[in-house]
Amino acid sequence: MMVSPNATEQSAIGARAEAMLLELGAISSEPNRLIRLFLSPEHRRAADLIAGWMKEAGMTVSEDALGTVRGYWRPQSATGKRRLLIGSHIDTVIDAGRYDGPLGVVAGILAVRHLVARGAALPFAIDVLAFGDEEGSRFRSTLASSSACAGIFDNASLAFPDRNGVTLAQAIEIYGKKVSDIPMAAYARDEAAGYVEVHIEQGPVLEAENCPLGVVTAIVGQSRMRVVVLGEAGHAGTVPMPMRHDALAGSAEIVLAVEHIAKSYCADNMVATVGRIEASPGATNVIPGRVGFSIDLRSATDAMRKAAIERIRNEAQRVAAARRLQVTFEPFHETVTTPCAPHLQELLAGAIADLGQRAVKLPSGAGHDAQIMARLCPAAMLFVRCRGGVSHNPAEYASPADIGLAAAALVRFIERFAETQT
């Protein structure tokens, strides 16, 4: 018997979720903008609020050494130690919106609340996880909370300081936890049956498709580089145009090549961004002799991304030779593509279809805890339409109707997943 929420229940869940997100969004280190950093007093307050909601939903609550709040529900029908993990994060960027991260935690809590109320019989337990470090807004490390749960926490990150010089190790102790307990946060592979994360899309595709929900196919890989172009500074009025070694003009040509190359891989959903550029010496009447800029390249296929990088390097060398410049590349960040588990994708698509909706399949251009949890167990993501595709911004918004539908799809996914476990 299906227990997924009907239309009336979806509406009630959406309204309840909106109220919870408003309450959680009020917990901030500043009164006029939302800032909630990892292992801060605001993290503590948010964690306590979420723990209360988990208990009200019928879950047993615990917290690990990285501050991840865990709500555990084991139905009487469960056998063995297998559990389905549902989670997202509660930390924010600076001047954040209310939905990025917390929506997934709230949806998980409300889905379990519905299952408990309906007396659902499942062959496994459920953990709802509220991670505290996905955005990396406080320390140079990111995804530390989910890394601990996946058993791949990098101890080197303990030495990373925040802007006040407090290291991650010190922050853990100040928060009331013990660094020595971090290994205990890891799930055993034989107990993690799967991981699913509900998240706003953070992009415009679902809105353009007029669909409230989407199934993530993969979390894109990322390559970031610093590029330095060297020319020769000179007087802006006295050096003839054919005799110039203008580093900025050459950089502009390379930047346009980056855009053109990324567009040629549109079937791979590739995107490229030059988000930072600086010309030196930076005077109005001096030809720039040195330019530094960043490249952020993301794609759903690692091989395509590597091929694009090679093309960008070759084109940059061609431009440099033609303009008598020098160009160097310094990679500083590399993340491989994380495919979502195909069988979980199909279960999510089927759950959406069961609710009378069309399931759009699309990659995620942003990083998520799911990419870490995928190293522990099969992982999947359910995207929720957000207005204008806006995220990391106070204007971030997902409607209560869409949130209620997402929670219903999550419940239906859990039912479908249970059918594969018996």
Secondary structure in CASP SS format (residue, H / E / C, confidence):
PFRMAT SS
TARGET T0000
AUTHOR 0000-0000-0000
METHOD secondary structure of the structure
MODEL  1
M C 1.00
M C 1.00
V C 1.00
S C 1.00
P C 1.00
N C 1.00
A H 1.00
T H 1.00
E H 1.00
Q H 1.00
S H 1.00
A H 1.00
I H 1.00
G H 1.00
A H 1.00
R H 1.00
A H 1.00
E H 1.00
A H 1.00
M H 1.00
L H 1.00
L H 1.00
E H 1.00
L H 1.00
G H 1.00
A C 1.00
I C 1.00
S C 1.00
S C 1.00
E C 1.00
P C 1.00
N C 1.00
R C 1.00
L E 1.00
I C 1.00
R C 1.00
L C 1.00
F C 1.00
L C 1.00
S C 1.00
P H 1.00
E H 1.00
H H 1.00
R H 1.00
R H 1.00
A H 1.00
A H 1.00
D H 1.00
L H 1.00
I H 1.00
A H 1.00
G H 1.00
W H 1.00
M H 1.00
K H 1.00
E H 1.00
A C 1.00
G C 1.00
M C 1.00
T E 1.00
V E 1.00
S E 1.00
E E 1.00
D C 1.00
A C 1.00
L C 1.00
G C 1.00
T C 1.00
V E 1.00
R E 1.00
G E 1.00
Y E 1.00
W E 1.00
R C 1.00
P C 1.00
Q C 1.00
S C 1.00
A C 1.00
T C 1.00
G C 1.00
K C 1.00
R C 1.00
R E 1.00
L E 1.00
L E 1.00
I E 1.00
G E 1.00
S E 1.00
H E 1.00
I C 1.00
D C 1.00
T C 1.00
V C 1.00
I C 1.00
D C 1.00
A E 1.00
G C 1.00
R C 1.00
Y C 1.00
D C 1.00
G C 1.00
P H 1.00
L H 1.00
G H 1.00
V H 1.00
V H 1.00
A H 1.00
G H 1.00
I H 1.00
L H 1.00
A H 1.00
V H 1.00
R H 1.00
H H 1.00
L H 1.00
V H 1.00
A H 1.00
R C 1.00
G C 1.00
A C 1.00
A C 1.00
L C 1.00
P C 1.00
F C 1.00
A E 1.00
I E 1.00
D E 1.00
V E 1.00
L E 1.00
A E 1.00
F E 1.00
G C 1.00
D C 1.00
E C 1.00
E C 1.00
G C 1.00
S C 1.00
R C 1.00
F C 1.00
R C 1.00
S C 1.00
T C 1.00
L C 1.00
A H 1.00
S H 1.00
S H 1.00
S H 1.00
A H 1.00
C H 1.00
A H 1.00
G C 1.00
I C 1.00
F C 1.00
D C 1.00
N H 1.00
A H 1.00
S H 1.00
L H 1.00
A H 1.00
F C 1.00
P E 1.00
D C 1.00
R C 1.00
N C 1.00
G C 1.00
V C 1.00
T E 1.00
L H 1.00
A H 1.00
Q H 1.00
A H 1.00
I H 1.00
E H 1.00
I H 1.00
Y C 1.00
G C 1.00
K C 1.00
K C 1.00
V H 1.00
S H 1.00
D H 1.00
I H 1.00
P H 1.00
M H 1.00
A H 1.00
A C 1.00
Y C 1.00
A C 1.00
R C 1.00
D C 1.00
E C 1.00
A E 1.00
A E 1.00
G E 1.00
Y E 1.00
V E 1.00
E E 1.00
V E 1.00
H E 1.00
I E 1.00
E C 1.00
Q C 1.00
G C 1.00
P C 1.00
V H 1.00
L H 1.00
E H 1.00
A H 1.00
E H 1.00
N C 1.00
C C 1.00
P C 1.00
L E 1.00
G E 1.00
V E 1.00
V E 1.00
T E 1.00
A E 1.00
I E 1.00
V C 1.00
G E 1.00
Q E 1.00
S E 1.00
R E 1.00
M E 1.00
R E 1.00
V E 1.00
V E 1.00
V E 1.00
L E 1.00
G C 1.00
E E 1.00
A C 1.00
G E 1.00
H E 1.00
A C 1.00
G C 1.00
T C 1.00
V C 1.00
P C 1.00
M H 1.00
P H 1.00
M H 1.00
R C 1.00
H E 1.00
D C 1.00
A H 1.00
L H 1.00
A H 1.00
G H 1.00
S H 1.00
A H 1.00
E H 1.00
I H 1.00
V H 1.00
L H 1.00
A H 1.00
V H 1.00
E H 1.00
H H 1.00
I H 1.00
A H 1.00
K H 1.00
S C 1.00
Y C 1.00
C H 1.00
A H 1.00
D H 1.00
N C 1.00
M C 1.00
V E 1.00
A E 1.00
T E 1.00
V C 1.00
G C 1.00
R C 1.00
I E 1.00
E E 1.00
A E 1.00
S E 1.00
P C 1.00
G C 1.00
A C 1.00
T C 1.00
N C 1.00
V E 1.00
I E 1.00
P C 1.00
G C 1.00
R E 1.00
V E 1.00
G E 1.00
F E 1.00
S E 1.00
I E 1.00
D E 1.00
L E 1.00
R E 1.00
S E 1.00
A C 1.00
T C 1.00
D H 1.00
A H 1.00
M H 1.00
R H 1.00
K H 1.00
A H 1.00
A H 1.00
I H 1.00
E H 1.00
R H 1.00
I H 1.00
R H 1.00
N H 1.00
E H 1.00
A H 1.00
Q H 1.00
R H 1.00
V H 1.00
A H 1.00
A H 1.00
A H 1.00
R H 1.00
R C 1.00
L C 1.00
Q E 1.00
V E 1.00
T E 1.00
F E 1.00
E E 1.00
P E 1.00
F E 1.00
H E 1.00
E E 1.00
T E 1.00
V C 1.00
T C 1.00
T E 1.00
P E 1.00
C C 1.00
A C 1.00
P H 1.00
H H 1.00
L H 1.00
Q H 1.00
E H 1.00
L H 1.00
L H 1.00
A H 1.00
G H 1.00
A H 1.00
I H 1.00
A H 1.00
D H 1.00
L C 1.00
G C 1.00
Q C 1.00
R C 1.00
A C 1.00
V E 1.00
K E 1.00
L E 1.00
P E 1.00
S E 1.00
G C 1.00
A C 1.00
G C 1.00
H C 1.00
D H 1.00
A H 1.00
Q H 1.00
I H 1.00
M H 1.00
A C 1.00
R C 1.00
L C 1.00
C C 1.00
P C 1.00
A E 1.00
A E 1.00
M E 1.00
L E 1.00
F E 1.00
V E 1.00
R C 1.00
C C 1.00
R H 1.00
G H 1.00
G H 1.00
V C 1.00
S C 1.00
H C 1.00
N C 1.00
P C 1.00
A C 1.00
E C 1.00
Y C 1.00
A C 1.00
S C 1.00
P H 1.00
A H 1.00
D H 1.00
I H 1.00
G H 1.00
L H 1.00
A H 1.00
A H 1.00
A H 1.00
A H 1.00
L H 1.00
V H 1.00
R H 1.00
F H 1.00
I H 1.00
E H 1.00
R H 1.00
F H 1.00
A H 1.00
E H 1.00
T H 1.00
Q C 1.00
T C 1.00
END
